[in-house]
Amino acid sequence: MKQKMWTEETIKTELREHGLRATTPRIAICLQLLQQHCHYNAQQLHEELSPHHPTMSPNTVYLTLNQLATVGLIRSFNVNGNTIFDSNTTTHDHAHCRHCNTLVDLPSTTKSLPKTPGKMSDWALEWGTRLWSGLCPDCKQVTDTTSR
């Protein structure tokens, strides 16, 4: 799948098409999130943006991320009690390293949702993600060498 080219103008258009005003903070947040695929929590994104946008509050970042997720421009999911915002809205799973907190996408071989759990067959599910947890190759190697 070809990734969309995000510019300030395409972001303004996309925000308006989703019923959101194209404010300076929203544009800055979208540029950071959408120009490259990434995973952020609100605090991480605020820290990334604050050198260039010192007046942007953490609350503005948090509220904007939730608005973007609500309208479908990004996705959100939880890892260890933290809300993670994901700019990749295609169907995919995630792998999470429980030691270093690395989070990577696992591309789906199909465009359909993962198999619906039986008890949810009467739900109208719109999207889903699975989270696989363990040790990434680097942390596994360190664990393997220290346990010898």
MODELLER restraints for C-alpha pairs under 7 A, 6 or more apart:
rsr = mdl.restraints
at = mdl.atoms
rsr.add(forms.Gaussian(group=physical.xy_distance, feature=features.Distance(at['CA:6:A'], at['CA:34:A']), mean=6.55, stdev=0.5))
rsr.add(forms.Gaussian(group=physical.xy_distance, feature=features.Distance(at['CA:6:A'], at['CA:35:A']), mean=5.47, stdev=0.5))
rsr.add(forms.Gaussian(group=physical.xy_distance, feature=features.Distance(at['CA:8:A'], at['CA:27:A']), mean=6.71, stdev=0.5))
rsr.add(forms.Gaussian(group=physical.xy_distance, feature=features.Distance(at['CA:11:A'], at['CA:27:A']), mean=6.55, stdev=0.5))
rsr.add(forms.Gaussian(group=physical.xy_distance, feature=features.Distance(at['CA:11:A'], at['CA:30:A']), mean=6.91, stdev=0.5))
rsr.add(forms.Gaussian(group=physical.xy_distance, feature=features.Distance(at['CA:12:A'], at['CA:22:A']), mean=5.22, stdev=0.5))
rsr.add(forms.Gaussian(group=physical.xy_distance, feature=features.Distance(at['CA:12:A'], at['CA:27:A']), mean=6.93, stdev=0.5))
rsr.add(forms.Gaussian(group=physical.xy_distance, feature=features.Distance(at['CA:15:A'], at['CA:21:A']), mean=6.41, stdev=0.5))
rsr.add(forms.Gaussian(group=physical.xy_distance, feature=features.Distance(at['CA:15:A'], at['CA:22:A']), mean=5.95, stdev=0.5))
rsr.add(forms.Gaussian(group=physical.xy_distance, feature=features.Distance(at['CA:16:A'], at['CA:22:A']), mean=6.60, stdev=0.5))
rsr.add(forms.Gaussian(group=physical.xy_distance, feature=features.Distance(at['CA:18:A'], at['CA:71:A']), mean=6.31, stdev=0.5))
rsr.add(forms.Gaussian(group=physical.xy_distance, feature=features.Distance(at['CA:25:A'], at['CA:56:A']), mean=6.93, stdev=0.5))
rsr.add(forms.Gaussian(group=physical.xy_distance, feature=features.Distance(at['CA:26:A'], at['CA:64:A']), mean=6.45, stdev=0.5))
rsr.add(forms.Gaussian(group=physical.xy_distance, feature=features.Distance(at['CA:33:A'], at['CA:87:A']), mean=5.99, stdev=0.5))
rsr.add(forms.Gaussian(group=physical.xy_distance, feature=features.Distance(at['CA:34:A'], at['CA:87:A']), mean=5.83, stdev=0.5))
rsr.add(forms.Gaussian(group=physical.xy_distance, feature=features.Distance(at['CA:37:A'], at['CA:87:A']), mean=5.58, stdev=0.5))
rsr.add(forms.Gaussian(group=physical.xy_distance, feature=features.Distance(at['CA:37:A'], at['CA:88:A']), mean=6.08, stdev=0.5))
rsr.add(forms.Gaussian(group=physical.xy_distance, feature=features.Distance(at['CA:38:A'], at['CA:86:A']), mean=6.15, stdev=0.5))
rsr.add(forms.Gaussian(group=physical.xy_distance, feature=features.Distance(at['CA:38:A'], at['CA:87:A']), mean=5.94, stdev=0.5))
rsr.add(forms.Gaussian(group=physical.xy_distance, feature=features.Distance(at['CA:39:A'], at['CA:84:A']), mean=6.30, stdev=0.5))
rsr.add(forms.Gaussian(group=physical.xy_distance, feature=features.Distance(at['CA:39:A'], at['CA:85:A']), mean=5.62, stdev=0.5))
rsr.add(forms.Gaussian(group=physical.xy_distance, feature=features.Distance(at['CA:39:A'], at['CA:86:A']), mean=4.81, stdev=0.5))
rsr.add(forms.Gaussian(group=physical.xy_distance, feature=features.Distance(at['CA:39:A'], at['CA:87:A']), mean=6.85, stdev=0.5))
rsr.add(forms.Gaussian(group=physical.xy_distance, feature=features.Distance(at['CA:40:A'], at['CA:84:A']), mean=5.55, stdev=0.5))
rsr.add(forms.Gaussian(group=physical.xy_distance, feature=features.Distance(at['CA:40:A'], at['CA:85:A']), mean=5.34, stdev=0.5))
rsr.add(forms.Gaussian(group=physical.xy_distance, feature=features.Distance(at['CA:40:A'], at['CA:86:A']), mean=6.87, stdev=0.5))
rsr.add(forms.Gaussian(group=physical.xy_distance, feature=features.Distance(at['CA:41:A'], at['CA:83:A']), mean=5.92, stdev=0.5))
rsr.add(forms.Gaussian(group=physical.xy_distance, feature=features.Distance(at['CA:41:A'], at['CA:84:A']), mean=4.70, stdev=0.5))
rsr.add(forms.Gaussian(group=physical.xy_distance, feature=features.Distance(at['CA:41:A'], at['CA:85:A']), mean=5.91, stdev=0.5))
rsr.add(forms.Gaussian(group=physical.xy_distance, feature=features.Distance(at['CA:42:A'], at['CA:61:A']), mean=6.14, stdev=0.5))
rsr.add(forms.Gaussian(group=physical.xy_distance, feature=features.Distance(at['CA:42:A'], at['CA:62:A']), mean=5.28, stdev=0.5))
rsr.add(forms.Gaussian(group=physical.xy_distance, feature=features.Distance(at['CA:43:A'], at['CA:58:A']), mean=6.80, stdev=0.5))
rsr.add(forms.Gaussian(group=physical.xy_distance, feature=features.Distance(at['CA:46:A'], at['CA:58:A']), mean=5.81, stdev=0.5))
rsr.add(forms.Gaussian(group=physical.xy_distance, feature=features.Distance(at['CA:46:A'], at['CA:61:A']), mean=6.24, stdev=0.5))
rsr.add(forms.Gaussian(group=physical.xy_distance, feature=features.Distance(at['CA:50:A'], at['CA:56:A']), mean=6.63, stdev=0.5))
rsr.add(forms.Gaussian(group=physical.xy_distance, feature=features.Distance(at['CA:68:A'], at['CA:74:A']), mean=5.85, stdev=0.5))
rsr.add(forms.Gaussian(group=physical.xy_distance, feature=features.Distance(at['CA:69:A'], at['CA:75:A']), mean=5.13, stdev=0.5))
rsr.add(forms.Gaussian(group=physical.xy_distance, feature=features.Distance(at['CA:69:A'], at['CA:76:A']), mean=6.33, stdev=0.5))
rsr.add(forms.Gaussian(group=physical.xy_distance, feature=features.Distance(at['CA:74:A'], at['CA:85:A']), mean=6.70, stdev=0.5))
rsr.add(forms.Gaussian(group=physical.xy_distance, feature=features.Distance(at['CA:74:A'], at['CA:86:A']), mean=5.68, stdev=0.5))
rsr.add(forms.Gaussian(group=physical.xy_distance, feature=features.Distance(at['CA:74:A'], at['CA:87:A']), mean=4.81, stdev=0.5))
rsr.add(forms.Gaussian(group=physical.xy_distance, feature=features.Distance(at['CA:74:A'], at['CA:88:A']), mean=6.76, stdev=0.5))
rsr.add(forms.Gaussian(group=physical.xy_distance, feature=features.Distance(at['CA:74:A'], at['CA:89:A']), mean=6.01, stdev=0.5))
rsr.add(forms.Gaussian(group=physical.xy_distance, feature=features.Distance(at['CA:75:A'], at['CA:85:A']), mean=5.69, stdev=0.5))
rsr.add(forms.Gaussian(group=physical.xy_distance, feature=features.Distance(at['CA:75:A'], at['CA:86:A']), mean=5.05, stdev=0.5))
rsr.add(forms.Gaussian(group=physical.xy_distance, feature=features.Distance(at['CA:75:A'], at['CA:87:A']), mean=6.51, stdev=0.5))
rsr.add(forms.Gaussian(group=physical.xy_distance, feature=features.Distance(at['CA:75:A'], at['CA:89:A']), mean=6.13, stdev=0.5))
rsr.add(forms.Gaussian(group=physical.xy_distance, feature=features.Distance(at['CA:76:A'], at['CA:83:A']), mean=6.45, stdev=0.5))
rsr.add(forms.Gaussian(group=physical.xy_distance, feature=features.Distance(at['CA:76:A'], at['CA:84:A']), mean=5.43, stdev=0.5))
rsr.add(forms.Gaussian(group=physical.xy_distance, feature=features.Distance(at['CA:76:A'], at['CA:85:A']), mean=4.42, stdev=0.5))
rsr.add(forms.Gaussian(group=physical.xy_distance, feature=features.Distance(at['CA:76:A'], at['CA:86:A']), mean=5.92, stdev=0.5))
rsr.add(forms.Gaussian(group=physical.xy_distance, feature=features.Distance(at['CA:77:A'], at['CA:83:A']), mean=5.62, stdev=0.5))
rsr.add(forms.Gaussian(group=physical.xy_distance, feature=features.Distance(at['CA:77:A'], at['CA:84:A']), mean=5.38, stdev=0.5))
rsr.add(forms.Gaussian(group=physical.xy_distance, feature=features.Distance(at['CA:77:A'], at['CA:85:A']), mean=6.74, stdev=0.5))
rsr.add(forms.Gaussian(group=physical.xy_distance, feature=features.Distance(at['CA:78:A'], at['CA:84:A']), mean=5.81, stdev=0.5))
rsr.add(forms.Gaussian(group=physical.xy_distance, feature=features.Distance(at['CA:91:A'], at['CA:108:A']), mean=6.14, stdev=0.5))
rsr.add(forms.Gaussian(group=physical.xy_distance, feature=features.Distance(at['CA:91:A'], at['CA:111:A']), mean=5.94, stdev=0.5))
rsr.add(forms.Gaussian(group=physical.xy_distance, feature=features.Distance(at['CA:91:A'], at['CA:112:A']), mean=6.92, stdev=0.5))
rsr.add(forms.Gaussian(group=physical.xy_distance, feature=features.Distance(at['CA:91:A'], at['CA:113:A']), mean=6.59, stdev=0.5))
rsr.add(forms.Gaussian(group=physical.xy_distance, feature=features.Distance(at['CA:92:A'], at['CA:105:A']), mean=6.62, stdev=0.5))
rsr.add(forms.Gaussian(group=physical.xy_distance, feature=features.Distance(at['CA:92:A'], at['CA:106:A']), mean=5.76, stdev=0.5))
rsr.add(forms.Gaussian(group=physical.xy_distance, feature=features.Distance(at['CA:92:A'], at['CA:107:A']), mean=4.91, stdev=0.5))
rsr.add(forms.Gaussian(group=physical.xy_distance, feature=features.Distance(at['CA:92:A'], at['CA:108:A']), mean=4.81, stdev=0.5))
rsr.add(forms.Gaussian(group=physical.xy_distance, feature=features.Distance(at['CA:92:A'], at['CA:129:A']), mean=6.20, stdev=0.5))
rsr.add(forms.Gaussian(group=physical.xy_distance, feature=features.Distance(at['CA:93:A'], at['CA:105:A']), mean=5.96, stdev=0.5))
rsr.add(forms.Gaussian(group=physical.xy_distance, feature=features.Distance(at['CA:93:A'], at['CA:106:A']), mean=4.97, stdev=0.5))
rsr.add(forms.Gaussian(group=physical.xy_distance, feature=features.Distance(at['CA:93:A'], at['CA:107:A']), mean=6.58, stdev=0.5))
rsr.add(forms.Gaussian(group=physical.xy_distance, feature=features.Distance(at['CA:93:A'], at['CA:108:A']), mean=6.94, stdev=0.5))
rsr.add(forms.Gaussian(group=physical.xy_distance, feature=features.Distance(at['CA:93:A'], at['CA:129:A']), mean=4.98, stdev=0.5))
rsr.add(forms.Gaussian(group=physical.xy_distance, feature=features.Distance(at['CA:93:A'], at['CA:130:A']), mean=4.88, stdev=0.5))
rsr.add(forms.Gaussian(group=physical.xy_distance, feature=features.Distance(at['CA:93:A'], at['CA:131:A']), mean=6.10, stdev=0.5))
rsr.add(forms.Gaussian(group=physical.xy_distance, feature=features.Distance(at['CA:94:A'], at['CA:103:A']), mean=6.70, stdev=0.5))
rsr.add(forms.Gaussian(group=physical.xy_distance, feature=features.Distance(at['CA:94:A'], at['CA:104:A']), mean=5.62, stdev=0.5))
rsr.add(forms.Gaussian(group=physical.xy_distance, feature=features.Distance(at['CA:94:A'], at['CA:105:A']), mean=4.69, stdev=0.5))
rsr.add(forms.Gaussian(group=physical.xy_distance, feature=features.Distance(at['CA:94:A'], at['CA:106:A']), mean=5.37, stdev=0.5))
rsr.add(forms.Gaussian(group=physical.xy_distance, feature=features.Distance(at['CA:94:A'], at['CA:130:A']), mean=6.21, stdev=0.5))
rsr.add(forms.Gaussian(group=physical.xy_distance, feature=features.Distance(at['CA:94:A'], at['CA:131:A']), mean=4.85, stdev=0.5))
rsr.add(forms.Gaussian(group=physical.xy_distance, feature=features.Distance(at['CA:94:A'], at['CA:132:A']), mean=6.04, stdev=0.5))
rsr.add(forms.Gaussian(group=physical.xy_distance, feature=features.Distance(at['CA:95:A'], at['CA:103:A']), mean=5.73, stdev=0.5))
rsr.add(forms.Gaussian(group=physical.xy_distance, feature=features.Distance(at['CA:95:A'], at['CA:104:A']), mean=5.35, stdev=0.5))
rsr.add(forms.Gaussian(group=physical.xy_distance, feature=features.Distance(at['CA:95:A'], at['CA:105:A']), mean=6.46, stdev=0.5))
rsr.add(forms.Gaussian(group=physical.xy_distance, feature=features.Distance(at['CA:95:A'], at['CA:106:A']), mean=6.77, stdev=0.5))
rsr.add(forms.Gaussian(group=physical.xy_distance, feature=features.Distance(at['CA:95:A'], at['CA:131:A']), mean=5.82, stdev=0.5))
rsr.add(forms.Gaussian(group=physical.xy_distance, feature=features.Distance(at['CA:95:A'], at['CA:132:A']), mean=4.63, stdev=0.5))
rsr.add(forms.Gaussian(group=physical.xy_distance, feature=features.Distance(at['CA:95:A'], at['CA:133:A']), mean=5.76, stdev=0.5))
rsr.add(forms.Gaussian(group=physical.xy_distance, feature=features.Distance(at['CA:96:A'], at['CA:102:A']), mean=5.70, stdev=0.5))
rsr.add(forms.Gaussian(group=physical.xy_distance, feature=features.Distance(at['CA:96:A'], at['CA:103:A']), mean=4.60, stdev=0.5))
rsr.add(forms.Gaussian(group=physical.xy_distance, feature=features.Distance(at['CA:96:A'], at['CA:104:A']), mean=6.68, stdev=0.5))
rsr.add(forms.Gaussian(group=physical.xy_distance, feature=features.Distance(at['CA:96:A'], at['CA:131:A']), mean=6.97, stdev=0.5))
rsr.add(forms.Gaussian(group=physical.xy_distance, feature=features.Distance(at['CA:96:A'], at['CA:132:A']), mean=6.07, stdev=0.5))
rsr.add(forms.Gaussian(group=physical.xy_distance, feature=features.Distance(at['CA:96:A'], at['CA:133:A']), mean=4.76, stdev=0.5))
rsr.add(forms.Gaussian(group=physical.xy_distance, feature=features.Distance(at['CA:96:A'], at['CA:134:A']), mean=6.44, stdev=0.5))
rsr.add(forms.Gaussian(group=physical.xy_distance, feature=features.Distance(at['CA:97:A'], at['CA:103:A']), mean=6.62, stdev=0.5))
rsr.add(forms.Gaussian(group=physical.xy_distance, feature=features.Distance(at['CA:97:A'], at['CA:133:A']), mean=5.88, stdev=0.5))
rsr.add(forms.Gaussian(group=physical.xy_distance, feature=features.Distance(at['CA:97:A'], at['CA:134:A']), mean=5.16, stdev=0.5))
rsr.add(forms.Gaussian(group=physical.xy_distance, feature=features.Distance(at['CA:97:A'], at['CA:135:A']), mean=4.69, stdev=0.5))
rsr.add(forms.Gaussian(group=physical.xy_distance, feature=features.Distance(at['CA:97:A'], at['CA:136:A']), mean=5.25, stdev=0.5))
rsr.add(forms.Gaussian(group=physical.xy_distance, feature=features.Distance(at['CA:98:A'], at['CA:133:A']), mean=6.33, stdev=0.5))
rsr.add(forms.Gaussian(group=physical.xy_distance, feature=features.Distance(at['CA:98:A'], at['CA:134:A']), mean=5.60, stdev=0.5))
rsr.add(forms.Gaussian(group=physical.xy_distance, feature=features.Distance(at['CA:98:A'], at['CA:135:A']), mean=6.03, stdev=0.5))
rsr.add(forms.Gaussian(group=physical.xy_distance, feature=features.Distance(at['CA:99:A'], at['CA:135:A']), mean=6.49, stdev=0.5))
rsr.add(forms.Gaussian(group=physical.xy_distance, feature=features.Distance(at['CA:99:A'], at['CA:139:A']), mean=6.84, stdev=0.5))
rsr.add(forms.Gaussian(group=physical.xy_distance, feature=features.Distance(at['CA:113:A'], at['CA:127:A']), mean=6.15, stdev=0.5))
rsr.add(forms.Gaussian(group=physical.xy_distance, feature=features.Distance(at['CA:113:A'], at['CA:128:A']), mean=6.10, stdev=0.5))
rsr.add(forms.Gaussian(group=physical.xy_distance, feature=features.Distance(at['CA:114:A'], at['CA:128:A']), mean=6.60, stdev=0.5))
